[in-house]
Amino acid sequence: LEEAKKIFEEKDKLYGSAYKRHGNLMITMFPDGITLNTAEDFEKFYLFTMIANKMNRYASHLSMKTDGQDTTKDIGIYSFMLKEIEEEKKDDTTARS
């Protein structure tokens, strides 16, 4: 438990309370809310929120003038995962045509 607390405190120093900013970020992007119905909807939204989280972290790096290379790599990875879902959907639609 003490180790978890230590990790939290280190991350909080680095990123601030990013988790507290996330809700307002989502409200700004989806002022009317968002409806998720399918597994694909949830998968895409999960990846979208992961990218938003990493962008939030990168903003902290910019503010503190620190290295955000790992964060930018994570953004790239999540973006490619999202692209894969979109391409699979496109392939499924094309195959049915």
Phi, psi and chi 1 to 4 in degrees:
 res  aa     phi    psi   chi1   chi2   chi3   chi4
   1 LEU       -  -41.1 -153.2   49.8      -      -
   2 GLU   -63.7  -37.9  -73.4  -61.2  -43.1      -
   3 GLU   -65.4  -42.0 -174.7  176.9  -19.9      -
   4 ALA   -61.8  -41.2      -      -      -      -
   5 LYS   -62.3  -41.5 -179.7 -178.3  175.0 -169.2
   6 LYS   -63.4  -44.8 -179.3 -179.1  173.9 -170.9
   7 ILE   -62.0  -44.2  -68.5  169.0      -      -
   8 PHE   -57.7  -46.6  169.8   78.3      -      -
   9 GLU   -64.1  -38.6  -70.7  169.7  -12.7      -
  10 GLU   -65.2  -45.9  -71.8  170.9    4.2      -
  11 LYS   -66.8  -37.3  -64.5  -68.4 -177.0 -178.9
  12 ASP   -65.1  -36.3 -162.5   53.2      -      -
  13 LYS   -65.5  -39.8  -79.9 -177.9 -169.8  173.2
  14 LEU   -73.8  -46.4 -175.7   58.7      -      -
  15 TYR  -109.2   -5.3  -58.2  119.4      -      -
  16 GLY    68.9 -165.6      -      -      -      -
  17 SER   -88.2   63.1  -63.1      -      -      -
  18 ALA   -56.8  -35.7      -      -      -      -
  19 TYR   -63.0  -26.7   63.7   95.4      -      -
  20 LYS   -79.2  -23.4  -69.2 -178.5  179.7  177.5
  21 ARG   -84.4  -19.9  -65.8 -171.6  -58.0  -93.0
  22 HIS   -61.4  -41.2 -170.3   77.3      -      -
  23 GLY   -60.4  -46.4      -      -      -      -
  24 ASN   -65.2  -35.7  -74.7  -31.3      -      -
  25 LEU   -61.3  -45.4  178.8   61.4      -      -
  26 MET   -66.2  -39.5  -69.2  -65.5  109.2      -
  27 ILE   -63.5  -38.8  -72.6  171.2      -      -
  28 THR   -63.2  -41.2  -60.5      -      -      -
  29 MET   -78.0  -29.9  -70.3 -170.7 -154.5      -
  30 PHE  -129.6   66.6  -57.8  102.3      -      -
  31 PRO   -61.2  -24.3   20.7  -29.7      -      -
  32 ASP   -99.3   11.2  -62.7  -34.9      -      -
  33 GLY    83.0 -174.7      -      -      -      -
  34 ILE  -147.2  141.3 -175.7  166.7      -      -
  35 THR  -109.2  125.9  -58.4      -      -      -
  36 LEU  -119.6  122.1  -53.5  171.8      -      -
  37 ASN  -116.0  -35.1  -66.1  -46.3      -      -
  38 THR  -107.5  165.4   66.3      -      -      -
  39 ALA   -58.7  -39.7      -      -      -      -
  40 GLU   -62.4  -42.0 -179.0 -176.6  -42.9      -
  41 ASP   -56.1  -46.7  -69.1  -16.8      -      -
  42 PHE   -67.4  -38.7  -78.9   93.2      -      -
  43 GLU   -61.9  -47.2  -69.4  163.9    1.6      -
  44 LYS   -66.0  -40.4  -69.2 -167.7  -59.0 -172.0
  45 PHE   -67.3  -37.8 -171.3   71.0      -      -
  46 TYR   -58.1  -49.6  166.6   74.6      -      -
  47 LEU   -65.4  -38.6  -67.5  169.4      -      -
  48 PHE   -59.2  -44.8  175.3   83.4      -      -
  49 THR   -69.2  -32.2   58.3      -      -      -
  50 MET   -65.4  -41.5  -66.8  -56.8  -67.7      -
  51 ILE   -63.9  -44.7  -67.4  167.2      -      -
  52 ALA   -60.2  -40.8      -      -      -      -
  53 ASN   -61.7  -44.3  177.6   50.1      -      -
  54 LYS   -67.8  -35.5  -65.1  -61.4 -178.9  174.0
  55 MET   -63.8  -40.6  -65.1  -64.7  -71.2      -
  56 ASN   -59.9  -44.2 -162.8   -6.8      -      -
  57 ARG   -64.8  -40.4  -76.1 -173.6  171.9 -170.0
  58 TYR   -64.2  -35.2 -167.8   73.7      -      -
  59 ALA   -58.4  -37.8      -      -      -      -
  60 SER   -64.1  -41.0  -63.9      -      -      -
  61 HIS   -61.2  -42.9  -74.1  -66.4      -      -
  62 LEU   -62.7  -44.8  -73.1  174.1      -      -
  63 SER   -61.4  -39.8  -64.2      -      -      -
  64 MET   -93.3   -1.0  -63.8 -176.4  -58.2      -
  65 LYS    55.0   46.3  -62.4 -176.0 -179.6   -9.0
  66 THR  -112.0  168.7   56.9      -      -      -
  67 ASP   -73.5  124.0 -178.7   10.6      -      -
  68 GLY  -115.8   26.0      -      -      -      -
  69 GLN   -60.4  -41.8  -73.6 -174.3   31.7      -
  70 ASP   -63.0  -38.4  -74.5  -16.8      -      -
  71 THR   -65.0  -42.6  -59.4      -      -      -
  72 THR   -67.3  -33.7   57.4      -      -      -
  73 LYS   -63.8  -43.5  -71.3  175.2 -172.3  174.6
  74 ASP   -61.1  -42.1  -68.8  -17.7      -      -
  75 ILE   -59.6  -43.7  -68.4  167.1      -      -
  76 GLY   -61.3  -44.3      -      -      -      -
  77 ILE   -61.7  -48.8  -68.7  166.0      -      -
  78 TYR   -62.8  -35.7  -69.0  126.9      -      -
  79 SER   -64.2  -42.7  -64.2      -      -      -
  80 PHE   -66.9  -34.7  -79.3  113.6      -      -
  81 MET   -64.3  -42.0  -67.3  166.3   76.3      -
  82 LEU   -64.2  -42.1 -167.4   54.2      -      -
  83 LYS   -60.4  -39.8 -176.1  176.3 -176.2  -79.6
  84 GLU   -60.5  -44.1  179.1 -178.0   59.6      -
  85 ILE   -62.2  -44.7  -68.2  170.9      -      -
  86 GLU   -62.6  -41.1  -68.0  -69.0  -22.6      -
  87 GLU   -68.0  -38.7  -73.6  177.0  -10.7      -
  88 GLU   -62.6  -40.1  -73.0  172.9   -4.4      -
  89 LYS   -64.0  -43.7  179.3 -179.4  178.7 -178.9
  90 LYS   -62.2  -43.4 -178.1 -179.7  171.8 -174.6
  91 ASP   -63.1  -40.3  -70.1  -15.7      -      -
  92 ASP   -64.1  -41.8  -73.2  -14.4      -      -
  93 THR   -66.6  -42.7  -55.7      -      -      -
  94 THR   -65.0  -40.4  -55.5      -      -      -
  95 ALA   -65.3  -33.0      -      -      -      -
  96 ARG   -78.1  -16.9  -76.3 -171.4 -128.5  133.3
  97 SER   -76.9      -  -61.0      -      -      -
